[in-house]
Amino acid sequence: MRSVFRLLVRGLLALLALCVLLVGGFIAWNWAPDRPVEELAARWGAPPSQFETVLGLPIHLRDEGPRDDSMPILLLHGTGDSLHTWQGWADALVPTRRVIRYDLPGFGLTGPDPTHDYSMKRQVAVLMAVLDRLGVERAVIAGNSLGGGIAWQAALAHPERVSALVLVDASGAPAADVVAAASAAPRSVPIGFRLARMSWAAPVLQRVLPRDARRQPRCSDVTFRQARRARQHEAGIGDHAADLDPLGSTRPPDSIGRRRTIPRGNFRQRARGVRRARPCAT
């Protein structure tokens, strides 16, 4: 009996040692300490990038394409991303359209907001200030995820500045029943955020980056192609010529593309708030 118990203990210890070895190996393999901002700026902030001080923020932006474009296109990235996520779109659009994109406050080379205010109201104010700084009165605004949320809120707050919206899986406002259910249920915090709050895990997470994420795949090109197909399918455009013109549906009258992240009823309510807006699909 004792021999069996000893074997069981040894097996558990061996399994524990193997787990520790695997975790340690993963951390060592993916160890990636923060790089100096100067080094990152040299790589990702080279021309055509420029830095403009807007509302106290050193905004990293790119403003490309013909300056005589009467309706510039502004691209807003999502959480954990940067202006480079739109590279595939920019490559396709810049030859004929003026394309503006910038790192949102707290992301990329723009860095943290000195006011520590990351509310939607502040994000919309920064967006408008960027347009003012570049001398743009009115623009087509395209946004993905967080950027999509900023885009449609900007359209609600400043409809005279937004000629059209292109929403790619945009964040939205949940319907009233969703809000009620969420408030009654225990708050669910993603495991990544929970680990980041732990004193022993946070320093490790800040310095570990999977090697696949360090590569520079042309994922933006894939996103560009997927977005074109998704826009046709979900918006019910039914015009294959739009595949050659990713913004073919953004001409007036203004439009808002509905995605699953914005509930149908809530979307209609939001769309009514934008002057002359109409949904692309019902």
C-alpha positions as a Markdown table, in Angstrom:
| # | Residue | x | y | z |
|---|---|---|---|---|
| 1 | Met | 0.0 | 0.0 | 0.0 |
| 2 | Arg | 2.8 | 2.3 | 0.9 |
| 3 | Ser | 4.6 | 1.6 | -2.4 |
| 4 | Val | 1.4 | 2.5 | -4.3 |
| 5 | Phe | 1.1 | 5.8 | -2.3 |
| 6 | Arg | 4.8 | 6.6 | -3.0 |
| 7 | Leu | 4.3 | 6.0 | -6.7 |
| 8 | Leu | 1.3 | 8.2 | -6.8 |
| 9 | Val | 3.1 | 11.0 | -5.0 |
| 10 | Arg | 6.1 | 10.7 | -7.3 |
| 11 | Gly | 3.8 | 10.7 | -10.3 |
| 12 | Leu | 2.1 | 13.9 | -9.1 |
| 13 | Leu | 5.4 | 15.6 | -8.4 |
| 14 | Ala | 6.7 | 14.6 | -11.8 |
| 15 | Leu | 3.5 | 16.0 | -13.4 |
| 16 | Leu | 3.9 | 19.2 | -11.4 |
| 17 | Ala | 7.5 | 19.5 | -12.5 |
| 18 | Leu | 6.6 | 19.0 | -16.1 |
| 19 | Cys | 3.9 | 21.7 | -15.9 |
| 20 | Val | 6.4 | 24.1 | -14.3 |
| 21 | Leu | 8.9 | 23.3 | -17.0 |
| 22 | Leu | 6.4 | 23.8 | -19.8 |
| 23 | Val | 5.2 | 27.1 | -18.3 |
| 24 | Gly | 8.7 | 28.3 | -17.8 |
| 25 | Gly | 9.7 | 27.3 | -21.3 |
| 26 | Phe | 6.7 | 29.1 | -22.8 |
| 27 | Ile | 7.6 | 32.3 | -20.9 |
| 28 | Ala | 11.3 | 32.0 | -21.9 |
| 29 | Trp | 10.4 | 31.4 | -25.5 |
| 30 | Asn | 8.0 | 34.3 | -25.7 |
| 31 | Trp | 9.9 | 36.7 | -23.4 |
| 32 | Ala | 9.7 | 40.2 | -25.0 |
| 33 | Pro | 10.5 | 43.1 | -22.7 |
| 34 | Asp | 9.2 | 46.6 | -23.7 |
| 35 | Arg | 11.2 | 48.3 | -26.3 |
| 36 | Pro | 12.2 | 52.0 | -26.0 |
| 37 | Val | 9.6 | 54.3 | -27.6 |
| 38 | Glu | 12.3 | 55.8 | -29.8 |
| 39 | Glu | 13.1 | 52.4 | -31.3 |
| 40 | Leu | 9.4 | 51.8 | -32.0 |
| 41 | Ala | 9.0 | 55.3 | -33.5 |
| 42 | Ala | 11.9 | 54.8 | -35.8 |
| 43 | Arg | 10.3 | 51.6 | -37.2 |
| 44 | Trp | 6.5 | 52.4 | -37.1 |
| 45 | Gly | 6.6 | 56.2 | -37.2 |
| 46 | Ala | 8.7 | 56.9 | -40.2 |
| 47 | Pro | 7.3 | 58.9 | -43.2 |
| 48 | Pro | 4.5 | 59.2 | -44.2 |
| 49 | Ser | 3.8 | 59.2 | -40.5 |
| 50 | Gln | 3.6 | 62.5 | -38.7 |
| 51 | Phe | 3.0 | 63.7 | -35.2 |
| 52 | Glu | 0.6 | 66.5 | -34.4 |
| 53 | Thr | -0.2 | 67.9 | -31.0 |
| 54 | Val | -4.0 | 67.7 | -30.5 |
| 55 | Leu | -5.7 | 68.5 | -27.2 |
| 56 | Gly | -2.4 | 68.0 | -25.5 |
| 57 | Leu | -1.8 | 64.6 | -27.1 |
| 58 | Pro | 1.1 | 63.9 | -29.5 |
| 59 | Ile | -1.1 | 62.2 | -32.1 |
| 60 | His | 0.6 | 59.8 | -34.5 |
| 61 | Leu | -1.2 | 60.0 | -37.8 |
| 62 | Arg | -0.9 | 59.4 | -41.5 |
| 63 | Asp | -2.6 | 61.7 | -44.0 |
| 64 | Glu | -2.1 | 60.4 | -47.5 |
| 65 | Gly | -3.7 | 60.7 | -51.0 |
| 66 | Pro | -4.8 | 63.6 | -53.2 |
| 67 | Arg | -5.5 | 66.8 | -51.2 |
| 68 | Asp | -8.2 | 67.8 | -53.7 |
| 69 | Asp | -10.4 | 64.9 | -52.5 |
| 70 | Ser | -13.7 | 66.6 | -51.5 |
| 71 | Met | -14.6 | 63.8 | -49.1 |
| 72 | Pro | -11.6 | 62.4 | -47.2 |
| 73 | Ile | -11.8 | 59.0 | -45.5 |
| 74 | Leu | -10.9 | 58.7 | -41.8 |
| 75 | Leu | -10.1 | 55.2 | -40.5 |
| 76 | Leu | -10.3 | 54.4 | -36.8 |
| 77 | His | -8.7 | 51.2 | -35.4 |
| 78 | Gly | -10.0 | 49.0 | -32.6 |
| 79 | Thr | -8.7 | 48.0 | -29.2 |
| 80 | Gly | -5.1 | 46.8 | -28.9 |
| 81 | Asp | -4.4 | 48.0 | -32.5 |
| 82 | Ser | -2.9 | 50.9 | -34.3 |
| 83 | Leu | -3.3 | 52.8 | -37.6 |
| 84 | His | -1.2 | 50.1 | -39.3 |
| 85 | Thr | -4.2 | 47.7 | -39.1 |
| 86 | Trp | -5.7 | 49.7 | -42.0 |
| 87 | Gln | -2.6 | 49.3 | -44.3 |
| 88 | Gly | -4.4 | 47.1 | -46.8 |
| 89 | Trp | -7.3 | 49.6 | -47.0 |
| 90 | Ala | -4.9 | 52.5 | -47.4 |
| 91 | Asp | -2.9 | 50.8 | -50.1 |
| 92 | Ala | -6.1 | 50.3 | -52.1 |
| 93 | Leu | -7.6 | 53.7 | -51.5 |
| 94 | Val | -4.7 | 56.2 | -51.5 |
| 95 | Pro | -4.2 | 56.3 | -55.2 |
| 96 | Thr | -7.6 | 58.0 | -55.6 |
| 97 | Arg | -8.7 | 59.1 | -52.2 |
| 98 | Arg | -7.4 | 61.1 | -49.3 |
| 99 | Val | -7.0 | 58.7 | -46.4 |
| 100 | Ile | -6.4 | 59.7 | -42.8 |
| 101 | Arg | -5.7 | 57.4 | -39.9 |
| 102 | Tyr | -4.3 | 57.8 | -36.5 |
| 103 | Asp | -3.4 | 55.9 | -33.3 |
| 104 | Leu | -6.2 | 56.4 | -30.8 |
| 105 | Pro | -5.2 | 57.8 | -27.4 |
| 106 | Gly | -3.6 | 55.0 | -25.3 |
| 107 | Phe | -2.6 | 53.0 | -28.4 |
| 108 | Gly | 0.4 | 52.8 | -30.8 |
| 109 | Leu | 2.8 | 55.8 | -30.8 |
| 110 | Thr | 0.2 | 58.3 | -29.6 |
| 111 | Gly | 0.6 | 57.0 | -26.1 |
| 112 | Pro | -1.4 | 57.6 | -23.0 |
| 113 | Asp | -3.8 | 60.6 | -22.6 |
| 114 | Pro | -2.3 | 63.0 | -20.0 |
| 115 | Thr | -5.9 | 63.6 | -18.8 |
| 116 | His | -6.4 | 59.9 | -18.1 |
| 117 | Asp | -9.8 | 60.4 | -19.8 |
| 118 | Tyr | -10.6 | 57.6 | -22.2 |
| 119 | Ser | -14.4 | 58.1 | -22.3 |
| 120 | Met | -16.3 | 58.1 | -25.6 |
| 121 | Lys | -16.9 | 61.8 | -25.2 |
| 122 | Arg | -13.1 | 62.5 | -25.1 |
| 123 | Gln | -12.5 | 60.1 | -28.0 |
| 124 | Val | -15.0 | 62.0 | -30.1 |
| 125 | Ala | -13.5 | 65.3 | -29.1 |
| 126 | Val | -10.0 | 64.1 | -30.2 |
| 127 | Leu | -11.4 | 62.9 | -33.5 |
| 128 | Met | -13.0 | 66.3 | -34.2 |
| 129 | Ala | -9.8 | 68.0 | -33.2 |
| 130 | Val | -7.8 | 65.9 | -35.6 |
| 131 | Leu | -10.1 | 66.8 | -38.4 |
| 132 | Asp | -9.8 | 70.5 | -37.4 |
| 133 | Arg | -6.0 | 70.3 | -37.3 |
| 134 | Leu | -5.9 | 68.8 | -40.8 |
| 135 | Gly | -8.5 | 71.3 | -42.2 |
| 136 | Val | -11.1 | 68.7 | -42.9 |
| 137 | Glu | -14.7 | 69.9 | -42.7 |
| 138 | Arg | -16.5 | 66.7 | -43.5 |
| 139 | Ala | -15.3 | 63.1 | -44.0 |
| 140 | Val | -16.3 | 59.5 | -44.4 |
| 141 | Ile | -15.5 | 57.8 | -41.1 |
| 142 | Ala | -14.8 | 54.1 | -41.0 |
| 143 | Gly | -14.2 | 52.3 | -37.8 |
| 144 | Asn | -13.6 | 48.8 | -36.5 |
| 145 | Ser | -14.6 | 47.6 | -33.0 |
| 146 | Leu | -13.8 | 50.5 | -30.6 |
| 147 | Gly | -13.1 | 52.7 | -33.6 |
| 148 | Gly | -16.5 | 51.9 | -34.9 |
| 149 | Gly | -18.1 | 52.9 | -31.6 |
| 150 | Ile | -16.2 | 56.2 | -31.8 |
| 151 | Ala | -17.3 | 56.7 | -35.4 |
| 152 | Trp | -21.1 | 56.3 | -34.9 |
| 153 | Gln | -21.0 | 58.4 | -31.7 |
| 154 | Ala | -19.2 | 61.1 | -33.6 |
| 155 | Ala | -21.9 | 60.9 | -36.2 |
| 156 | Leu | -24.6 | 61.4 | -33.5 |
| 157 | Ala | -22.7 | 64.3 | -31.8 |
| 158 | His | -21.6 | 66.0 | -35.0 |
| 159 | Pro | -23.7 | 64.9 | -38.0 |
| 160 | Glu | -22.6 | 67.9 | -40.0 |
| 161 | Arg | -19.0 | 66.6 | -40.0 |
| 162 | Val | -19.8 | 63.0 | -41.1 |
| 163 | Ser | -20.8 | 62.3 | -44.7 |
| 164 | Ala | -21.0 | 58.5 | -44.3 |
| 165 | Leu | -20.2 | 55.7 | -41.9 |
| 166 | Val | -18.4 | 52.4 | -42.6 |
| 167 | Leu | -18.8 | 50.2 | -39.5 |
| 168 | Val | -16.7 | 47.0 | -39.4 |
| 169 | Asp | -17.9 | 44.9 | -36.4 |
| 170 | Ala | -18.3 | 48.1 | -34.4 |
| 171 | Ser | -18.9 | 48.3 | -30.7 |
| 172 | Gly | -22.5 | 49.4 | -29.9 |
| 173 | Ala | -25.0 | 50.2 | -27.2 |
| 174 | Pro | -26.8 | 47.1 | -26.0 |
| 175 | Ala | -30.6 | 47.0 | -25.9 |
| 176 | Ala | -32.4 | 47.8 | -22.6 |
| 177 | Asp | -33.1 | 44.1 | -21.8 |
| 178 | Val | -29.5 | 43.3 | -22.2 |
| 179 | Val | -28.5 | 46.1 | -19.9 |
| 180 | Ala | -31.0 | 44.9 | -17.3 |
| 181 | Ala | -29.8 | 41.3 | -17.5 |
| 182 | Ala | -26.2 | 42.3 | -17.2 |
| 183 | Ser | -26.8 | 44.6 | -14.2 |
| 184 | Ala | -28.6 | 41.7 | -12.4 |
| 185 | Ala | -26.0 | 39.1 | -13.1 |
| 186 | Pro | -22.5 | 38.9 | -11.5 |
| 187 | Arg | -20.0 | 40.8 | -13.5 |
| 188 | Ser | -17.9 | 38.6 | -15.7 |
| 189 | Val | -14.3 | 39.8 | -16.0 |
| 190 | Pro | -12.2 | 38.2 | -18.8 |
| 191 | Ile | -9.4 | 36.0 | -17.5 |
| 192 | Gly | -6.7 | 38.1 | -19.1 |
| 193 | Phe | -7.9 | 41.2 | -17.1 |
| 194 | Arg | -8.1 | 39.1 | -13.9 |
| 195 | Leu | -4.5 | 37.9 | -14.3 |
| 196 | Ala | -3.3 | 41.4 | -15.1 |
| 197 | Arg | -4.6 | 42.5 | -11.6 |
| 198 | Met | -2.5 | 39.8 | -9.8 |
| 199 | Ser | 0.7 | 41.2 | -8.5 |
| 200 | Trp | 2.7 | 38.1 | -9.4 |
| 201 | Ala | 1.2 | 37.7 | -12.9 |
| 202 | Ala | 1.2 | 41.3 | -14.1 |
| 203 | Pro | 5.0 | 41.7 | -14.5 |
| 204 | Val | 5.1 | 38.5 | -16.5 |
| 205 | Leu | 2.2 | 39.3 | -18.8 |
| 206 | Gln | 3.7 | 42.7 | -19.5 |
| 207 | Arg | 6.8 | 41.0 | -20.9 |
| 208 | Val | 5.4 | 38.0 | -22.7 |
| 209 | Leu | 4.3 | 38.2 | -26.3 |
| 210 | Pro | 3.6 | 35.2 | -28.5 |
| 211 | Arg | 6.1 | 34.9 | -31.3 |
| 212 | Asp | 3.4 | 34.8 | -33.9 |
| 213 | Ala | 2.3 | 38.2 | -32.8 |
| 214 | Arg | 5.8 | 39.6 | -33.5 |
| 215 | Arg | 5.7 | 38.7 | -37.1 |
| 216 | Gln | 4.3 | 41.2 | -39.7 |
| 217 | Pro | 1.8 | 39.2 | -41.7 |
| 218 | Arg | -0.4 | 40.9 | -44.3 |
| 219 | Cys | -3.4 | 40.3 | -42.1 |
| 220 | Ser | -4.7 | 43.8 | -42.9 |
| 221 | Asp | -5.1 | 42.6 | -46.5 |
| 222 | Val | -7.2 | 39.6 | -45.4 |
| 223 | Thr | -9.3 | 42.0 | -43.2 |
| 224 | Phe | -9.7 | 44.2 | -46.2 |
| 225 | Arg | -11.0 | 41.4 | -48.4 |
| 226 | Gln | -13.2 | 39.9 | -45.7 |
| 227 | Ala | -14.7 | 43.3 | -45.0 |
| 228 | Arg | -15.6 | 43.8 | -48.6 |
| 229 | Arg | -17.4 | 40.5 | -48.8 |
| 230 | Ala | -19.0 | 40.9 | -45.4 |
| 231 | Arg | -20.3 | 44.4 | -46.3 |
| 232 | Gln | -21.9 | 43.0 | -49.5 |
| 233 | His | -23.4 | 40.0 | -47.7 |
| 234 | Glu | -24.6 | 41.7 | -44.5 |
| 235 | Ala | -25.7 | 45.0 | -46.0 |
| 236 | Gly | -27.5 | 43.2 | -48.8 |
| 237 | Ile | -25.8 | 45.4 | -51.5 |
| 238 | Gly | -25.8 | 42.6 | -54.1 |
| 239 | Asp | -23.4 | 44.6 | -56.3 |
| 240 | His | -20.2 | 42.7 | -57.0 |
| 241 | Ala | -18.7 | 45.9 | -58.5 |
| 242 | Ala | -18.5 | 47.0 | -54.9 |
| 243 | Asp | -15.7 | 44.5 | -54.4 |
| 244 | Leu | -13.6 | 46.7 | -56.6 |
| 245 | Asp | -14.7 | 49.8 | -54.7 |
| 246 | Pro | -14.6 | 49.2 | -50.9 |
| 247 | Leu | -16.4 | 52.5 | -50.3 |
| 248 | Gly | -18.8 | 52.3 | -53.2 |
| 249 | Ser | -21.8 | 52.4 | -50.8 |
| 250 | Thr | -20.6 | 55.4 | -48.8 |
| 251 | Arg | -21.9 | 58.1 | -51.2 |
| 252 | Pro | -24.8 | 60.2 | -49.9 |
| 253 | Pro | -27.4 | 59.7 | -48.6 |
| 254 | Asp | -25.6 | 58.8 | -45.4 |
| 255 | Ser | -25.7 | 55.1 | -44.3 |
| 256 | Ile | -24.9 | 53.1 | -41.2 |
| 257 | Gly | -24.1 | 49.4 | -41.7 |
| 258 | Arg | -25.7 | 47.2 | -39.0 |
| 259 | Arg | -23.6 | 44.5 | -37.4 |
| 260 | Arg | -24.5 | 41.9 | -34.8 |
| 261 | Thr | -22.9 | 43.9 | -32.0 |
| 262 | Ile | -25.6 | 46.5 | -32.3 |
| 263 | Pro | -29.0 | 45.0 | -31.6 |
| 264 | Arg | -31.6 | 45.6 | -34.3 |
| 265 | Gly | -34.0 | 47.8 | -32.3 |
| 266 | Asn | -31.2 | 49.7 | -30.7 |
| 267 | Phe | -29.5 | 50.2 | -34.0 |
| 268 | Arg | -32.7 | 51.7 | -35.5 |
| 269 | Gln | -32.9 | 54.1 | -32.6 |
| 270 | Arg | -29.3 | 55.2 | -33.1 |
| 271 | Ala | -29.7 | 55.5 | -36.8 |
| 272 | Arg | -32.6 | 57.9 | -36.3 |
| 273 | Gly | -30.3 | 60.2 | -34.4 |
| 274 | Val | -28.0 | 60.8 | -37.4 |
| 275 | Arg | -29.3 | 63.3 | -39.9 |
| 276 | Arg | -30.5 | 61.7 | -43.1 |
| 277 | Ala | -29.1 | 58.3 | -41.9 |
| 278 | Arg | -30.6 | 55.1 | -43.1 |
| 279 | Pro | -29.6 | 51.5 | -42.3 |
| 280 | Cys | -28.0 | 49.4 | -45.1 |
| 281 | Ala | -30.0 | 46.3 | -44.0 |
| 282 | Thr | -33.1 | 45.6 | -41.9 |
